[in-house]
Amino acid sequence: MLILQPNQASQTGRLTLFEGKSVLDTFTHYLLVLNLDDSGVTTSNKLAQVLDVTLDNARITTFTCTTVGLDYSGRYYYEVYGQNSSSNIDPLNAAVVGLIERGSAIISDNGTYYTDNTTINTTTIYP
């Protein structure tokens, strides 16, 4: 699962993408597409970008990405493609070799949406 902050540049993400190199033809870059899991919402919040990879080995791929333009917090899904372009952001482009990974992402604003109740009623006996 990928966890990021909304509308922020230069965030670090970690996924296991290296394994895609063993099943796809040779490629040079990763293309990440984030889509809001809108479940019937008529507007879609989508962002595509070429990842800036800082570490890529059999264990982990560490990269820098942005969520500038993704204003909504919530559940997203992501798709990562292997491609031979440093600028293409269209997954249907001929530079794309194939889909490497698909999964869930959380774009969280770290908001608190509830208040813990720390008061215990001492006159009630709980079973």
Secondary structure as UniProt FT lines:
FT   STRAND          2..4
FT   TURN            6..7
FT   STRAND          11..15
FT   HELIX           18..22
FT   STRAND          29..36
FT   TURN            39..40
FT   STRAND          46..50
FT   STRAND          52..56
FT   STRAND          61..65
FT   TURN            68..69
FT   STRAND          74..83
FT   TURN            91..92
FT   TURN            94..95
FT   STRAND          96..107
FT   TURN            122..123
//
